[in-house]
Amino acid sequence: MRCCTFVVYFISYPQSLTYQSLSVGTYFLNGIDSKWVRSYSRVPLDSEPEVVGKSGMLAPPIVLRLAKRDSVSTPATGMLAASGDGKAPTRVACVITGTSAGLPHGDDKGDVFNPSNLQALVEGKMQCIRPISGTLRAAMLDKNVVQLKKYPGGKTERFPVSSDKDVIKVAAQLGTLDLNDSYGVPEGLAQTMDIAAQVAVAAGLEALKSAGLVSGKSNDPKEWKLPEQYRDTTGVVYASSFPAMDAAVGEVMKFLQSKTVGAQSAERLVFTLRNRLLRVSPDRQLADDDEAAFARLLSRVREVEGGGRSSPVSDDVSVSSTASTGPYEFDRKFLFRVLVLGNAQLAQLAGCRGPNTQTNAACAGTTQAIGMAQDMLISGRAQRVVVVAGDNGSGGTLLPWLGEL
């Protein structure tokens, strides 16, 4: 499970700042070469921070270098903005002004976006990895995974995962997340999101709060809305490796499980077994001992499960499923959950009316999303962009499918 967010901003800088103006230990962008490869540096941990002017705004070296030029760099990392007072144009840089990170809590009741999460993790007071349940380990074994082991010289060997000792034992799994309780998201809207979209929305709202754009003091939806003057110029980019997969796989598995033996009532299974034996019998009749055995078994089932009235045993009887889960019923919200609407839903909740899109680049998704946000800022399509990334690959639905990869 992963979820993180950045609010990327345009900020104007004086031309006299140096990298010492950045916080100690901060990583900053040096530049981008002709192949769009970014290079970074870090402010030395032993350096003394420099405070410039009243604002104390920060600028990386690339901004200072470009500020001496009259044209935008190619590829551009900033843009020129007219000051409006007759002075020389000022280089405008793309910076991060707010962040948030949701951490998994497993079966604990801890808040995924508790403000103390990251600090506790850094101080070693928090453990996100916990044992996987026996049910999930059994589900992974059911997938009949065959691992490929490679040896020096090119030899390969296939190893089937056939016992509990061969599957993974620990994982970082999501904890408690309630959009309605924490952010005032209507329950009907929250139900249209799969888990990945929910954590992405929560991460985006928390990042806006971190950037000081929303107050977020309670679960009043108004406190998570952008001020009107920022809405038209705020965009959203959503990165996810498995968007909507949690919802799609979960719904399909729910349907299939409703059709399996384990989902049927014991009474239905008794009738099904008797009817199958009748079909393979030459004279389509069962021996008296067999009929008596089925009658005793059926009586015992009704006694244990509290079944209804007795009925004659016949080969054309039709019994509806009385499994505890009930018959499968298609959920009309399924379409919304598989449409990958996390970016649109975040925009709806926060009032972001700028450019809005979603991307998938596997492990590089967040990096790519930040690059896309930078392009939006440089092109002038937005003045700030909320970049959100979220997945739930270690959840109970996807872990059996992804845990052995």
C-alpha positions as CSV (number, residue, x, y, z in Angstrom):
1,M,0.0,0.0,0.0
2,R,1.3,3.4,-0.9
3,C,-0.1,6.9,-0.9
4,C,1.6,10.2,-1.0
5,T,0.9,13.7,-2.2
6,F,2.6,16.8,-3.3
7,V,1.3,20.3,-3.9
8,V,3.5,21.8,-6.7
9,Y,3.5,25.6,-6.9
10,F,4.8,28.5,-8.9
11,I,6.7,30.9,-6.7
12,S,8.7,34.0,-7.8
13,Y,12.2,34.4,-6.5
14,P,14.7,37.2,-6.2
15,Q,17.8,36.6,-8.3
16,S,20.2,36.8,-5.4
17,L,19.4,33.6,-3.5
18,T,21.8,30.7,-3.3
19,Y,21.3,27.0,-2.4
20,Q,22.1,27.8,1.2
21,S,18.6,29.3,1.4
22,L,17.2,25.8,1.3
23,S,16.7,23.8,4.4
24,V,19.6,21.7,5.5
25,G,19.5,18.3,3.9
26,T,17.1,19.3,1.2
27,Y,17.4,17.7,-2.2
28,F,17.0,20.0,-5.2
29,L,17.0,19.8,-8.9
30,N,20.2,20.7,-10.7
31,G,18.9,20.5,-14.2
32,I,17.5,18.4,-17.0
33,D,19.6,17.2,-20.0
34,S,18.5,16.8,-23.6
35,K,17.2,13.3,-22.8
36,W,14.9,14.7,-20.1
37,V,17.1,13.1,-17.4
38,R,17.0,15.0,-14.1
39,S,20.0,15.4,-11.8
40,Y,19.8,16.3,-8.2
41,S,22.0,17.5,-5.4
42,R,21.6,17.9,-1.6
43,V,22.2,20.8,0.7
44,P,25.1,19.6,3.0
45,L,24.0,18.6,6.4
46,D,26.7,20.8,8.0
47,S,25.7,24.0,6.1
48,E,24.2,27.0,7.7
49,P,20.9,28.1,6.3
50,E,20.7,31.5,4.8
51,V,17.8,33.8,5.4
52,V,17.2,36.4,2.7
53,G,14.7,39.3,3.0
54,K,11.4,39.1,4.9
55,S,9.9,36.3,2.9
56,G,12.8,33.9,3.2
57,M,11.7,32.2,-0.1
58,L,14.0,29.5,-1.5
59,A,15.5,28.9,-4.9
60,P,17.6,26.0,-6.2
61,P,20.8,26.7,-8.2
62,I,19.0,26.0,-11.5
63,V,16.7,28.9,-10.9
64,L,19.6,31.2,-10.1
65,R,21.4,30.2,-13.3
66,L,18.3,30.5,-15.5
67,A,17.5,33.9,-14.0
68,K,20.5,35.3,-15.8
69,R,19.0,34.3,-19.2
70,D,16.2,35.9,-21.1
71,S,14.7,32.7,-22.6
72,V,13.1,29.7,-21.1
73,S,15.4,26.7,-20.9
74,T,14.9,23.7,-23.1
75,P,13.6,21.5,-21.5
76,A,12.3,24.2,-19.3
77,T,12.4,24.0,-15.5
78,G,10.9,27.4,-14.9
79,M,9.3,30.3,-16.7
80,L,9.8,34.1,-16.9
81,A,7.1,36.2,-15.3
82,A,6.8,39.9,-15.9
83,S,7.0,41.9,-12.7
84,G,4.5,44.5,-13.9
85,D,6.6,47.3,-12.3
86,G,9.0,47.9,-15.2
87,K,11.8,45.8,-13.6
88,A,13.5,42.9,-15.2
89,P,11.4,39.7,-15.5
90,T,11.7,37.2,-12.6
91,R,12.3,33.5,-13.0
92,V,9.4,31.5,-11.6
93,A,10.3,28.1,-10.3
94,C,8.3,24.9,-9.6
95,V,8.6,24.0,-5.9
96,I,6.8,21.7,-3.5
97,T,4.8,23.6,-0.8
98,G,2.9,20.8,0.9
99,T,3.2,17.0,1.4
100,S,1.3,14.2,3.1
101,A,1.9,10.5,3.4
102,G,-0.4,7.7,4.5
103,L,1.2,4.7,6.3
104,P,-0.3,1.2,6.7
105,H,-1.4,0.1,10.1
106,G,-2.5,-3.5,9.4
107,D,-5.3,-4.5,11.8
108,D,-4.6,-1.7,14.2
109,K,-7.0,1.1,14.7
110,G,-4.3,3.7,13.9
111,D,-5.2,6.5,11.5
112,V,-3.6,6.1,8.2
113,F,-2.9,9.8,8.0
114,N,-2.1,10.5,11.6
115,P,0.1,13.6,11.7
116,S,2.6,11.8,13.9
117,N,3.0,8.8,11.5
118,L,6.1,9.9,9.7
119,Q,7.8,11.2,12.9
120,A,7.1,7.9,14.7
121,L,8.4,5.9,11.7
122,V,11.7,7.9,11.6
123,E,12.2,7.5,15.3
124,G,11.7,3.8,15.1
125,K,8.5,3.9,17.2
126,M,6.2,2.5,14.4
127,Q,6.3,-0.8,12.6
128,C,4.2,-0.9,9.4
129,I,5.0,-4.6,8.5
130,R,3.0,-7.2,10.1
131,P,2.3,-11.0,9.7
132,I,-0.2,-12.0,7.0
133,S,-3.2,-14.0,8.1
134,G,-3.5,-17.7,7.4
135,T,-6.4,-17.1,5.1
136,L,-4.4,-14.9,2.8
137,R,-1.5,-17.3,2.8
138,A,-3.9,-20.1,1.8
139,A,-5.3,-17.9,-0.9
140,M,-1.8,-17.4,-2.4
141,L,-1.2,-21.1,-2.4
142,D,-4.5,-21.6,-4.3
143,K,-3.0,-19.6,-7.2
144,N,-0.6,-22.5,-8.0
145,V,2.3,-20.0,-8.6
146,V,5.5,-21.4,-10.2
147,Q,8.6,-19.5,-9.5
148,L,11.6,-19.4,-11.9
149,K,15.1,-19.7,-10.4
150,K,18.0,-18.6,-12.5
151,Y,21.5,-20.0,-12.1
152,P,24.9,-18.8,-13.4
153,G,25.5,-20.0,-16.9
154,G,21.9,-19.5,-18.0
155,K,20.3,-22.6,-16.4
156,T,16.8,-22.1,-15.1
157,E,14.6,-24.2,-12.9
158,R,10.9,-24.0,-12.1
159,F,9.7,-24.3,-8.5
160,P,6.0,-24.6,-7.7
161,V,4.9,-22.8,-4.5
162,S,3.2,-25.7,-2.9
163,S,3.5,-25.2,0.9
164,D,2.9,-22.5,3.4
165,K,6.6,-22.1,4.1
166,D,7.1,-21.0,0.5
167,V,4.7,-18.0,0.5
168,I,5.5,-14.5,2.0
169,K,4.7,-14.2,5.7
170,V,4.6,-10.4,6.3
171,A,3.3,-7.3,4.5
172,A,2.4,-3.7,5.1
173,Q,-1.4,-3.5,4.9
174,L,-3.7,-0.6,5.2
175,G,-5.4,0.4,8.5
176,T,-8.4,2.4,9.3
177,L,-9.6,5.0,6.7
178,D,-13.0,6.6,6.9
179,L,-13.5,9.5,4.4
180,N,-16.8,10.5,5.9
181,D,-15.5,10.6,9.5
182,S,-12.3,12.4,8.7
183,Y,-13.1,14.7,5.7
184,G,-16.9,14.8,5.6
185,V,-17.1,13.0,2.3
186,P,-20.7,11.8,1.7
187,E,-21.0,8.1,2.2
188,G,-22.6,7.6,-1.2
189,L,-19.6,9.2,-2.9
190,A,-17.1,7.3,-0.8
191,Q,-18.7,4.1,-1.8
192,T,-18.1,4.8,-5.5
193,M,-14.3,4.8,-4.8
194,D,-12.1,1.7,-4.5
195,I,-9.5,1.7,-1.7
196,A,-6.7,3.1,-3.9
197,A,-8.8,6.1,-4.9
198,Q,-9.9,6.6,-1.3
199,V,-6.3,6.9,0.0
200,A,-5.4,9.1,-2.9
201,V,-8.2,11.5,-2.2
202,A,-7.3,11.5,1.5
203,A,-3.6,12.2,0.7
204,G,-4.6,15.0,-1.6
205,L,-6.7,16.7,1.0
206,E,-4.0,16.3,3.6
207,A,-1.4,17.8,1.3
208,L,-3.6,20.8,0.7
209,K,-3.9,21.3,4.4
210,S,-0.1,20.9,4.7
211,A,0.3,23.7,2.1
212,G,-2.0,26.0,4.0
213,L,-4.6,26.1,1.3
214,V,-7.4,24.6,3.3
215,S,-7.9,24.6,7.1
216,G,-9.0,21.0,7.6
217,K,-9.7,21.5,11.3
218,S,-12.7,19.2,11.3
219,N,-14.7,16.9,9.0
220,D,-16.8,19.9,7.7
221,P,-16.5,19.6,3.9
222,K,-16.2,23.4,3.7
223,E,-12.9,23.3,5.6
224,W,-11.4,21.0,2.8
225,K,-12.5,23.3,-0.1
226,L,-10.0,25.6,-1.8
227,P,-10.7,29.4,-1.5
228,E,-12.6,30.5,-4.7
229,Q,-9.6,32.5,-6.0
230,Y,-7.4,29.3,-6.2
231,R,-9.9,26.9,-7.8
232,D,-9.6,27.7,-11.5
233,T,-5.8,27.6,-11.3
234,T,-5.4,24.4,-9.4
235,G,-4.9,21.1,-11.2
236,V,-4.7,17.4,-10.2
237,V,-2.6,14.5,-11.4
238,Y,-3.3,11.0,-10.0
239,A,-0.7,8.2,-10.3
240,S,-1.6,4.6,-9.6
241,S,-0.1,1.3,-10.6
242,F,-3.2,-0.7,-10.1
243,P,-6.1,1.8,-10.5
244,A,-9.5,0.2,-10.0
245,M,-8.0,-3.3,-9.8
246,D,-9.0,-3.7,-6.2
247,A,-12.7,-3.0,-7.1
248,A,-12.6,-5.1,-10.4
249,V,-11.0,-8.2,-8.9
250,G,-13.0,-7.9,-5.7
251,E,-16.4,-7.8,-7.5
252,V,-15.4,-10.7,-9.9
253,M,-14.3,-12.8,-6.9
254,K,-17.5,-12.0,-5.1
255,F,-19.5,-13.2,-8.0
256,L,-17.4,-16.4,-8.5
257,Q,-17.6,-17.3,-4.8
258,S,-21.3,-17.0,-4.9
259,K,-21.3,-19.9,-7.4
260,T,-18.9,-22.2,-5.6
261,V,-19.7,-25.1,-3.4
262,G,-18.6,-23.3,-0.3
263,A,-21.2,-20.6,-0.9
264,Q,-24.1,-23.0,-1.2
265,S,-26.3,-24.1,1.7
266,A,-25.8,-27.6,3.0
267,E,-29.4,-28.5,2.1
268,R,-28.7,-27.4,-1.5
269,L,-25.6,-29.6,-1.6
270,V,-27.5,-32.6,-0.4
271,F,-30.1,-32.2,-3.2
272,T,-27.4,-31.6,-5.8
273,L,-25.5,-34.7,-4.8
274,R,-28.6,-36.9,-4.9
275,N,-29.7,-35.5,-8.3
276,R,-26.2,-36.2,-9.8
277,L,-26.4,-39.8,-8.6
278,L,-29.8,-40.1,-10.1
279,R,-28.6,-38.9,-13.5
280,V,-25.8,-41.5,-13.6
281,S,-28.0,-44.4,-12.5
282,P,-29.1,-46.7,-15.3
283,D,-32.8,-46.8,-14.2
284,R,-32.7,-43.3,-12.6
285,Q,-33.5,-44.7,-9.2
286,L,-31.5,-45.0,-6.0
287,A,-31.4,-48.0,-3.7
288,D,-33.6,-47.9,-0.6
289,D,-30.5,-47.7,1.6
290,D,-29.2,-44.7,-0.4
291,E,-32.6,-42.9,-0.1
292,A,-32.7,-43.5,3.6
293,A,-29.1,-42.2,4.0
294,F,-30.1,-39.0,2.1
295,A,-33.2,-38.6,4.2
296,R,-31.2,-38.8,7.4
297,L,-28.6,-36.5,6.1
298,L,-31.2,-33.9,5.0
299,S,-32.9,-34.1,8.4
300,R,-29.6,-33.5,10.1
301,V,-28.8,-30.5,7.9
302,R,-32.2,-28.9,8.6
303,E,-31.7,-29.5,12.3
304,V,-28.3,-27.9,12.3
305,E,-29.1,-25.0,10.0
306,G,-32.6,-24.4,11.2
307,G,-34.1,-25.1,7.8
308,G,-37.7,-24.8,7.0
309,R,-40.4,-27.4,6.3
310,S,-39.5,-30.9,5.1
311,S,-40.1,-31.6,1.4
312,P,-40.1,-34.8,-0.6
313,V,-36.8,-35.7,-2.2
314,S,-37.2,-35.6,-6.0
315,D,-34.8,-35.3,-9.0
316,D,-36.5,-32.1,-10.2
317,V,-36.5,-30.2,-6.9
318,S,-35.2,-26.7,-7.1
319,V,-33.8,-25.1,-4.0
320,S,-32.5,-21.5,-3.9
321,S,-29.2,-20.8,-2.2
322,T,-29.5,-20.1,1.5
323,A,-25.9,-19.4,2.1
324,S,-25.0,-16.9,4.8
325,T,-23.8,-14.5,2.2
326,G,-27.0,-14.6,0.2
327,P,-27.3,-14.7,-3.6
328,Y,-25.0,-12.4,-5.6
329,E,-26.5,-9.1,-6.4
330,F,-24.7,-6.7,-8.9
331,D,-23.6,-3.5,-7.3
332,R,-24.6,-0.5,-9.5
333,K,-21.6,1.4,-8.1
334,F,-19.3,-1.0,-9.8
335,L,-19.0,1.1,-12.9
336,F,-17.8,4.2,-10.9
337,R,-15.2,2.1,-9.0
338,V,-13.6,0.8,-12.2
339,L,-13.5,4.1,-14.0
340,V,-10.3,5.5,-12.2
341,L,-12.0,8.6,-10.9
342,G,-9.7,9.4,-8.0
343,N,-8.4,12.5,-9.6
344,A,-11.9,13.7,-10.6
345,Q,-13.3,12.9,-7.1
346,L,-10.5,14.8,-5.4
347,A,-11.1,17.8,-7.7
348,Q,-14.8,17.6,-6.9
349,L,-14.2,17.6,-3.1
350,A,-11.5,20.2,-3.0
351,G,-12.9,22.4,-5.8
352,C,-9.9,22.1,-8.2
353,R,-11.1,23.3,-11.6
354,G,-7.8,23.3,-13.4
355,P,-6.3,20.6,-15.6
356,N,-7.0,17.1,-14.4
357,T,-5.5,13.7,-15.4
358,Q,-4.3,10.3,-14.3
359,T,-1.2,8.3,-15.2
360,N,0.3,4.9,-14.7
361,A,4.0,4.3,-14.9
362,A,4.4,1.5,-12.3
363,C,7.0,2.4,-9.7
364,A,7.9,5.6,-11.6
365,G,4.3,6.8,-11.5
366,T,4.8,9.5,-8.8
367,T,8.0,10.8,-10.5
368,Q,6.2,10.9,-13.8
369,A,3.2,12.7,-12.2
370,I,5.4,15.4,-10.7
371,G,7.0,15.9,-14.2
372,M,3.5,16.3,-15.7
373,A,2.6,18.8,-13.0
374,Q,5.7,20.7,-13.8
375,D,4.8,20.8,-17.4
376,M,1.3,22.2,-16.5
377,L,3.0,24.9,-14.4
378,I,5.5,25.9,-17.1
379,S,2.9,26.0,-19.8
380,G,0.8,28.3,-17.7
381,R,-2.2,25.9,-17.6
382,A,-2.1,25.9,-13.8
383,Q,-0.5,27.8,-11.0
384,R,-0.5,24.9,-8.6
385,V,-1.0,21.2,-9.0
386,V,-2.0,18.5,-6.5
387,V,0.0,15.3,-7.3
388,V,-1.5,12.2,-5.6
389,A,-0.3,8.6,-5.8
390,G,-2.0,5.6,-4.2
391,D,-2.3,1.9,-4.4
392,N,-3.5,-1.0,-2.3
393,G,-1.6,-3.9,-3.8
394,S,-1.1,-5.5,-0.4
395,G,-4.8,-5.5,0.6
396,G,-6.8,-8.6,1.1
397,T,-8.2,-8.5,-2.5
398,L,-4.9,-8.1,-4.5
399,L,-2.3,-9.7,-2.3
400,P,-3.2,-13.3,-3.2
401,W,-2.6,-12.3,-6.9
402,L,0.4,-10.1,-6.4
403,G,2.1,-11.5,-3.3
404,E,4.2,-14.1,-5.1
405,L,5.3,-11.9,-8.0
